[in-house]
Structures are given as structure tokens and as C-alpha cells.
Amino acid sequence: MTDEAVPASSGPFRAGDRVQLTGPKGHLHTITLEPGKVFHTHRGPLPHDAIIGLPDGSVVANEAGVEHLALRPLLTDFVMSMPRGAAIVYPKDAAQILAQADIFPGATVVEAGVGSGALSLWLLRAIGSAGRLASFERRDEFADVARGNVETFFGRLPDEWSLTVGDLQEQLPATLPDGTVDRIVLDMLAPWECVDACATALKPGGVLLCYVATVTQLSRVAEAIRASELFTRPISNETMVRGWHVEGLAVRPDHRMIAHTGFLITARRLAPGAVLPDLKRRASKSDYSEDDVEAWTPGALGERVVSPKSLRKRVREASESARLARERDVPETGSAPHEPPTAVD
């Protein structure tokens, strides 16, 4: 990743920085610093100018004397508070995706189903400046939100990232040559429709990882991977995170936990002509039923719908935060900010 694309992560707060404020009751607020603006709470106003110039991790009091802890948000904090056009991949799943797909610096990675860009940020962090992330999204509105969130976090659109609006099966062959992709991550309603296209794009030994929400999706994509005979046998799992309350001798699990959010299913591309050895136990015919096919259709699975009004608001929020980030990183010499590339339609 080029130096210009790396967000400021240390040093005094400056105009354009995002700051996470924690109040006396533990309530979190994320703001973007602008000279002259004021952050208002029911317990008094806090001028942005009182924060600008302070070191990260400072405690600052508002005009009523109420203290707030000011910290730069971690990537986890950023993705949980950024504008959303679609449901995000939670940090617990993003961490497992990076591990199970073995995302490494310099990798060529394909991502389909960008949504709000949360996973894109994690992938860009992992591949580094020598890597390449090719993202695909069917909906223009979601692509706009994702583009704004990525630009906000990095201060510009990273050179190693491309965002294509269109169908993966149609656009992938035109974007990357066959057999040149190291890793593919699919976060979409019907990933089984893209198994063949992914097999063509992947290098032998490359990893295909699908993130799905329901057991019917999990079953369907697993059977599609097996039926292709182009991958190793799929491995499936889910991740649950349970926090703990720890104060003195009061040590117990939290009352709430982040339980099921989705399933991860992974498989690796076989070499051309390779045939997997038979398992000692083969699945019986009773494991499969043609009557279940209807339960696997996209219509039966359903899709979360975001209202056009809400989506327009989120696009505006993402674009505004990206504008502030660009202005923050404009050199003092007055040179023009980096012009973001346009998506490929």
C-alpha cells in the first residue's frame, strides 16, 4: 500500500481525523474533527478545537466539565460505526476469513458482494502494497457506500483496489486472466452459481471461501463445490465470541454475546486433471433429497432490502466523510487532491 493510502494512526489529532469519544457512562460516539464545529451532548458541548492537537488517548472535558476519552478508532471500531448500505461482515468473521483463506501480503484476491466495504478494508490491510484486490458488487448504491467508506479510512482510494459494478461471472474473466487469482471470497446470496467461474480464475492450490448466512445456503454451496470435482472437500464452520465481565472477584460471562452471524465454507482448487481419493465412508443416497432443491433457490432464501431513502442517506454520509478525509490529506502546498478512479460498469 502506498504511503499516501495509509491512514494516520499516531501523532496528535488533526482536522479530518475520526475520533472515538467515550463518555463517563461508557457511551461511544465517533466524530470527524472539523475546525470550528462542536460536538453536542445532553451533558454539554465539546468543541472540536479542544481535541485537535491533543495526543491520541487524551482525556478532554466539555464546557460543562464532563470528561471524555478521545482515541483514534481501530479498524474494528471504524467498520462498526461507518455508514452501511448492506449488512457488514463482523470483525469476528473478518478475522477468520483472513486466517482460513490465508490472505497474505502480495496476494491477488477477488471479493464478490462488497456490501458496505467492511471486508474490503480488512483484505486491503492484509494484502499490502504488493497485492491486488478486485472487488465486485452488483448494486451501484452499495458500491458508492463501499467506495466512500474505503476512501474515508485510507484518505484516498488505494491503488491496489479496483471496484467493478456488475455480475461476477460476467466481469471476472474480463478483469483477471484465468489461473492468476490466489484467493476468492464470496459474500453473496447464491455463491454456488459462481463456483465454475471461480475455479477458472484460481491458481491450483488457491482458496475459495464463501460466507453464507443460512444452513440451506451452506448445504447448496457445499454440494456445488463437490459436484464440480475441481476442489478439495469443503470444510465448514462458524465463529461465536463470548465476552467476560471481570472486576475483582466478579468474574462471569457477559449477559450478551455475538453468536451466529454466518457460516464459512472453504475449499482449495485442485490441479488440472487431479481426482480426489475416495473417502473411507461415502455419503449415502439418503443424505440427499431432490425435494430440498426449492429451499435453495434465491427467492426462497430471501434478501435483506434497504429502502431507497435510507440508501441515499448512507451514500451521502459516506461521500461526505470521504470528502473530509481528502481535505485532511491535501498537502499544505495547495496541490490538488487525488482524484478517485471511477468504477468499471
N, C-alpha and C positions, 0 to 999 in steps of 0.2 A: 504494500500500500504506500502510495507516495506520501511524503511528509505533509503536504497540504491537506491530505484527506484524513489525517489523524486528528481526532478531536483533542482539545486541550484537556489534560487530565490532572494537571498540577499547577501550582502557582496561584497568585491572587485571583479572585473573581474579577471578571471583566464584563463589559456590556456585551450582550448577546449570549452569555453563558446561561445554561439551565441550572437552577439551584433547587435543591430539595430542602424545604424548611420543615422542621419537626417542632410542633408546639408543646406546651407543658403537659398536655394530656396524651401525647404520642400521635396526634393527628398529623398526617403528611400533606404538604402542599408543594407542588412543583411549579416554579415560575421561570420565565425568561427575563433576565435583567435588562432593563432599559433606563437610561438616564432620565430623571425627572418623574418616573412613574412611581406609584405607591401600591403596595400590596395591602388590601383591606381585610380585616377580620372583625368579628364581633367584639374582640378584646383590644381593638385599637389598630391604627395604621402603621405600616412598616415601609418607609421609603426605600426604593431600590438603591438609591445613592448611599444609604447606610451600609449596604452589603458590598457594593463594588469597591474593590481594592483590598478587602479583607482576605486573609489566607483561608484555604479550604479547611473545614472543620471548626470554624469560628462560632461563637455564641453571640447573637446580636439581639438587643432589646428594641421593641417597638416604642412608639411615642407614649404608650401607657405603662412602660416598664416591663411588659411581658416578654420573657426571653424565648428565642427560637434558636435551634441548632441549624446551621447552614452547611450543607455538604453538596458536592457535585454528585449527581445521580450516577450509580453504577449502571451498566448496560441492563441489568435485571430491573432496576428502578425505571429506566427510560422506557423499556418495552411495556411495562405495566401501566404507564401513565400517558403514553403517546396516543394521538388520535387514531381511532380504529375504523376501518371500512368493513373489515370482516373479523371474525374471531381470531385471536392470535395463538401462536404456538407458545405455551407457557415455558418459562425458564427451565423447569424440571425436565420437560420433554426435549427442549432445545439442547440441553447438556447431554442427554442420552443420544440424541441424533448425531451430535458431533463425535461421540465416543463410538457408537455402534456402526456408523457409516465410515468411521476412521477418516474424518476430514483433516487433511494435513496441509502445511504451507506449500504453495505451488500447485495444488490440485486444480484440475478443471472440473467444476461442479455444475450440474444442471439442477435447477429448482423449479418446480411447477406448482402453481397455486400460491402465488405470492401473498395474497390477502393484504394485510396491513404492513408487511415488511419486517416483522419481528424476527423470523428465522433468517431472512436475508442479512440482517445485522450480525447475527452470530456467525453465519457462514463467511461473511466478508472478513470478520475478525480472524477466523481460523485459517483461511487460505493465504492471507498476507499479500504483499505487493506482487509476488511472482505467480500468484494463482489467477484463476478466472472463474467468475460466477455468471452463468447465463440463466436468468430468471424469466419465467413465462407466466402470464396472467391473462385470463380470458376477458375480464371486465376492465374497461377503461377507468372507471371510477376507483376501483381498488388499486389499480396501477398508479393513479395520481396520488392516493394517500400513501402508498408504499414509497414512492419516489420522494415525497415531501418528508417522510419520517427518516429515510436514509440520509437525505441531504441535511436535515436538521442535526442528526447525530454526528456526522462526519464533517459538517461545514461546507460540503460540496458533494457532488456525485462521484464516487470513486471510479478511476479509470478502468479498474479490473471488473466492473459490473456492467452488464447490459440487461435491460428490461424490455422484453418483447410482448406486445399485446396480441394475443392470438392463441390458437389451439396448439398444444404441444406436438401432437402427431404431425401436424402440417408444418409447423415452424422449426422444429428441431433439426430436421435434415438440411434445411436451408441456412441454419445458424452455425452448426458444427459438423465437421466431416465424420463419417462413420468410423467407429472404433477409436475415438480420440478422447472420450469422456471417462474420468476416473470414478466419479460418484454421481448418482442421481437420487434426489429426494423429492418424493411426490406427496403433496398435501392437497388432495382433491377428492371430489365426490366419488368418482369411478376410476381409480388408478389402474384397474385391470384392463381398461381399454388401451392403455399406453405401454403394456408390457413388451410387445414386439418392437415398438419404436425405441424403447429404452435398451433392449437387447442389441439392436443395431448400432446404437450410439456408443455403448460401453466398450471399454477395453476388456480383454479376457482377464478375469480376476476382479473386475470392477464391481462396486457395490450398488445395489438397488435397495432403497429404503422407502417404505410407504408409511405414512401417518394417517390412520383412519380412526373414526370415532365409534363405530358400532361393530358388533360381532358379525353381523351379516356382511358388512364390507370386508372385514378381516377374512372371513371364510372365502368370499368370492375372489379376492386378490391372491390368496394362498393357492387356490385351485388354478387360477390363471397362470401363476408362476410355474406350478408343477406341470400343467398341460403344455406349456411352451417347450419344455425339455431343453431349455437354454440356460438354466440357472441351477445352482445348488438348491437343496431342500430349504424352504423358507423357515425362519426362526421368528417367533412372535413373543411379545411381552408387553407389559405396561408398567408404569412407574408411579408409585404413590409416595408422598412426602408427609411425614407427621412431625410437627414441631413439638418442643417440650418447654414447659414452664419451669424455670429453675431460679428460685430465690431462697437462699438459706436452705432450710430443711424441707421447704415446699417444692418438691421435685415430682412432676407428674406430666403426662401427655397433655398437650393443648386440647381444648374442647373442640376445636375445629382443625381440619386437615385438608390438604389438597389431594383428593383421591383420584378417581378416574377422570382423565381428560381425553385420552386417546390410546390406541394401540400402535406399537411399532412393529413392522414386519420387514425383515431383511433377507436378502439372498445375493449370491455372487455369480457373476457371469462366467459360464463355462467356456473353455477354449473351443474353437470351431471343430465340430465332429466329435467332441467328447460326450460320453454317455455315463451317467452316474451308475455306480454299482447298486444292485438291488439291496434293499433293507432286509434284515432277517425277518421282520414282521411287516407284511404288506397290508395296506388298508383293505378291509373287506368291502364288498359291494353295498352292504347295509350302511356304510358310513356316508353314502351319497344318496341324494334323492332329487330327481328331476322336478318334484313338486316344489322344491325350495327356490327355484330359479326366479320366480316372480318377486320374492322377497329381496332379491339382489339388484333389482332394476333401480336406476336413479330416481324415478318417480316415487317408488316405494320407500326409498331411503330418506327422501326429503332434503331440503336445503334451507339453511337459515337465510331469511330475507331481511335486508336492511332497507328502510324506506328511502326514497329518493331525496326527501328533505334532509333527513339525518345524514345521508351520504354526502350531500353538497356541503353541509356544515363541516364535516370532518375533512373534506378536501380543502376548504378554506383554512381550517386550523393548521393542517399540515403545511400548506403553501406559505402561510404567514410565519410559522416557526422556521421554515427553510429560508425565508427572506431575511429574517433576523440573524440566522446563522451565517448567511453570505455576507451581510453587512459587518458582522463581527470579524470576519477573516479577511476583509479588504485591507491591503497594505496601506500604511499611513501616507504613502506617496500619492495615493489617489488613483492607482491603476484600477482598471475595470475588473469587476468580479468575474470569476469563472462562469462561462455560460454552460448550463447543463445540457447534455445531449438529449435529443428527442427520442421517444420510443419508436421501435420499428412496428409499423401497423401490419 
